[in-house]
Amino acid sequence: MKIFCFDDKQPICVVCYTSKKHKGHTCYPIEEAVPDLKSEIQAVVSTLKNKLANRNAAKMGHQSWEEHIKGQAQRAEEQIRREFKKLQQFLEEEETARIATLREEEQKKSEVMRERAETLAREITILSETVVAVDKEMEVDNITFLKNYKAILNRADCTFPDTADTEVVSGALIDMAKHVGSLKFKVWEKMLEFVDYTPVIMDPNTMSSKFTLSDDLTTMTYCDERQSLPDNPERFLNVGVLGSEGYSKGAHYWDVDVGDNDNWILGVAKESIPRKTQVKMEPRSGLWIIKYICGKYKAGIKSYVQIVVDESPRVIRVQLDCNRGEVKFFDLTKNTTLCTFKDKFTEKMFPYFNSGSGICPLRLLGKAKTG
């Protein structure tokens, strides 16, 4: 056999080449066909190796996420236990119920990561075996290679997608805010049905790696060095952290003790604000804020409008009225208005906190009240 038929993907003899069966087919001498065909197979193998590398990296990533989830669960459990020790004996049933809920969420979310890692491991095995087998087939003599070419191509034509199911969906991490945020108040609220307000707390799953949060999720501190945190969809890549609860109706307010902090931003952010890219601090980007930096107070409107104050506020109240499309900022000590935004809110609005100073943390005071 000295000729290869590209239409039938088989080597043929000269007699077959001149027959009606191969009339009009694309045929080349074997010496010319083999390099092109091997190049084609090598391209397929290269794709397989890329998929293999992708899955190996994804497997390691999912295992790391599982460890982070376990760490979250451990920290949450420790806090739950610390808080419950302060409560009276009759609250023990509530403690047991909350830990059970935490364990259930940990088990479910860890199982999701474990199953994804196991799936990747199975695919890695299949891809590895395929690569080895195809590489071995490439080492045979030309005639044998050409005879087996179609089978090799079919074997190498992996049905796996180019990208594994490696994208982590929102909600993959333990909902720390639900489990440990203002825990004592939530338990007390369960007994006092007439209480009609809930605490504003920060959501650690949205927190940039430049910050740390207190155990009760009410105080944020700026860090000079980035923490090692999972890059989940909810998390800000650069700076910022959101409140754990968003609002789409009603009136709400929260008070922030800025103290001596000399670089901070406070306000509200729409739910769809980009988390992985830099955005301008203005309503068009989904942020309604005021900031304090370089000794000046400014409102986030285009090039920033300076806010003139007689004395530096120590406590800032942020007031959001979803129904009226209004965000107001107050100096709570003097009870004076610093700035007002008017807009139309078309999605959930979340409290937004940001700091670029390690001098003093930002601390939430009081509670968000619904009107």
N, C-alpha and C positions, 0 to 999 in steps of 0.2 A: 504494500500500500504506500503510495507516494503522494496522494492528494487528499486534502481535507475539504469536506463539504460544509460550509458555514450554515446552510439552510437546515441540513439534517443533523449538524453537529456531530459528524462521524467521519473517520478516515475511510477513503475509498480507493479502489484500484483504478488503473487507466481505463480498463474495459467498462467499469461502472460509470466512470466520468463521461464516456461517450454514449452511454445508454440514454433512453428516453426518460428514465426515472430521475436523472439529475440534469435534464435539459433546462437551461435557464437558471440553474443554481449558481450561487457564488462559491467558487472553488479556488483554492490556492495550493501550491506545492507545500508539503508538510514543513519543509525547512523555513518557509516564509510564515506559515500559519502558527507554528508553535510559539514563537516569541510573543505574538499578539495575544494568543490565548492564555499563555502564562501570565502576561501582564494583567489581563482581565481577572484571572483568579487571584492574583496578588492584591489587586484593588479590593476584591471582596474580602480577602483575609484581613486586609488592613482595616476595613470597616468592622469586622468581627473583633479585632483586637481593641479598637476604640470603644466598642460596646462593653467589652470585658473590663477595660480600665474604668469606664464610667460606673459600672456596677460595683467594682471593688471599692471605688471612692464612695459611692452611695451607701454601700453596706457599712463602711466605717462611720459615715455620717449618721446613719440611723442608730447605730450602736451608741454613739456619743449622745444623741438625743435621748435615748432610753436612760442613760446614766444621769442626764440632767433632770429628766422627769422624776427619777427616783430621788435625786437630791432635793428637788422641790418638795416632793411628798414628805421626805424626812424632815426638812425645815418646817414645813407646815404642821406636821404632827407635833414637833417639839414645841411650836408656839401654841398650838391648841392645848397641849398638856399644861404649859405654863399658865395660860389664861384660866383654864378650868380649875387649877389649884386655888385660885383666888375666889372662886365661887363657893357657895354653900353646898352642903351634901345633897340637897334635893335637886341640884342641877347635873348630877352625874349621868342621868339618862340622856340629857342633851349632849353631853360630851361624847358618850358612846355612839350616839347617832351620827354626829358630825365626823368622827374618825372613820366610821363605817363608810360614810359617803366619800370621804377622801380616798380611802383604800379602794373603793369601787372604781373611782375615776382613775386612780393610779394604775389599777389592774387593766382597765379598758385601754387607756392610752399607751401603757407599756406594751400591751398585747398587740396593738396596731403597729408599733415600731418593730416589735419582735417578728411579727408575721411578714412585714415588708423586708426585714433583713433576711429572713429565711427564704423568701421568694427570690431575692437577689442572689443568695447563696446557690439556690438550685439553678438559676439561669447562668451563673458564673461557671458552675460545673459543666453544664451543657455546652456553653460557648468554648470553654477550655478544651473539652473533648473534641469538639468540632474543629478547632484550630489545629490541634495535634494531628487529627486524622487527615485534614486537608493538606497540612504541611508534608505529611508522610507520602500522600498521593503525588505530590509535586516532585518527589525524588525518583520516581520510576522512570524507565526509558520512555522515549517519545511516543512510540506506538501504543504502549500500554496506557500512557497518560491520555492520549487522544481517544482511545477506546473507552476509557473511564471518564472522559471529560464531562459528558452530560450528567453523569451521576455525581461527579465531584461538585459541579455547579449547583445541582439541586440540593446537595447536602450543605453547601456553604451558603445557600440562599436562606439565611436565618429569618424566621418570622417575627423575631423580637423587634420591637420598635427601636429606633436609633437612640432614644432616651428612655431610661428605665423610669418606673413610677417613683421618681425621686423627689418630686415637688411636695413639699410639706404644706398641708392645707391649714387654714386658720383654725384655731382652737385645738392645736395638737398638744400644747403644753397644759400642765395642771393649772386650773383657774385659781390662782393663789388668792386673788381678791375675794372670791366667793367663800373660800375656806377660812381665811385668817384676818381679813380686813374688818377692823372694828368689831371683833368677835364678841366682846363682852356686851357691847351695846345691842348687837343683833339678838343675843340671847335674852337680854333684858326686855327688848322690844317685843319678843314673843310673849312675855308675861304681861306687858302693858300695852294692850291693844289700842289705847287711845293715842299713843305716840304716832304722829303723822309725818315724820321726817326721817331721812336716812343719811348716814355720813357720806361725805365725799372722800374717796380714797384713791390713791394712785395705782395704776395697773402695771405691775412689774413686767408683764409680757410685752408691753409697748415701750419700755424704758430703754433708752440708748445705753450702750456699754460705758458711757462716760459718767454714769451716775450710780449711786447706791441708794436703796430705800430702807427706811427703818422697818422693824418687824411688823409694826401695825400699818405700814403702807401710807403714812401721813407725812413723812419727812424725807426730802430728797437732798442728797449731798453730792457735790461735784467732785470727780476724781481726776487726778492728773494722768493716770494710766487707765487704759481701757480694760474692762473686765472681759473674761472669756464667756460669752453668752451665745445661745443658739440664734441663728439669723432667721427667726420665724417671721411670717408675713406681717404680723402686727407690730413688730419692733422697729423703732426709728434707727436708721443706720448712723445718723450724725448726732443730733441733739434733740432732747425733748422726752416727755412722758405724758400720757393721757390719764384722765380720770377713768375709773373702772366702769362708770355708767354714763351712757349717752342720753341726751334729751331731745325729744322731737315735739313736745308740747309742754305748756305750763311755764311757770316762772321758778327760777332756781338761783341760789346764791351760795358762795363759799368764800371764806376769809383765809388769807394767806399771810403769815408772819414772815416778812422779808428781812426784818432786823437790820443788820449791818451789811447784808449782801450787796455788793457793788456791781453786779452784772446778772440781771434776771429778766425773764420774759413771762408774762402771765396773760391768760385770755381763754379763748375757746377755739376749737378746731373742728372742721367738719369731718365726718367719719371717713370719707374717701381721700383725705389728704395723703399725698405720696409719703411713704415711709423710708424709701431707699435713696432718695435724691434730695439735693438742696432745693428749698423753695423760698420764695420771697415772703417776708413776714407781712402779708397784706391780705385783705378780704378776697381779692381775685384768686389767690392761691389757696383759700380755704382757712385763713387764720385771721382772727379778730383779736389783736393783742395791744398791750402797752409794754414798753421795755424801759429798763434803767441801765445805762452804760455810760462810762466816762463822765459821771456826775450829772447826766441829763436824762430827763424823762421824755419819752417820745411815744406817739401813737403810730401804729403800723398802717399808715395810709400813704401809698406811693413812696415819696421820698422821706417819709416820716414827718409828722407835725410835732413840734416841741411842746411839751406840757410844762407850764410855769407853776411852780409851787413855792410857798414861803419856807416850809420846812419839809425835810424828807419824810415821807410816810413810813410808818413802821409796820402797819397792817393794811393790806389791800383787799377790798371786797370786790369780787367779780360777780356781776348780776346778769343773768341770762333770761330773757323773756322770749321764748320761742314763738308765742302767739303774735306778739307785736313786732317781731324781728328786730330785737334790740339787745345790745350788749353795753353795760355800763360798768365803769370802774370808779371806785370811791376810796378816798383816804378815810378809813374807818375811824381813826382817832379824832379827826376834825369833822367827820361826817360831811365832807365836801366831794363834789363830783370832779373827777380828773379827766374823764373822756367818755364820749358816747358814740357808739356805732349804730347805724340803722341799716338794715338789709332784709332780704327775704331768704329764710333758711329752708332749704328743700330736702334736707336729710338730717340725720342725728347729729347733734352737736356735743362735743366732749370737752370737759375742762382740760386746759393745756398748761403745762409747767415746763420751765426751762431755766437753767442757771449756768453761768460760765465762771463762777467764783467759788473758791473753796473757803473763803473767809467765814461764811455763815450759811447754813442750810436753809432751804425754804420749807416752812412747816404749815400744814393746814390746821386751822382752828375751827372750832364749832362744827356745824353740820349744814349740808345742803337742804334747803327747805323748799317744798313744792307748793306752788300757789295755784 
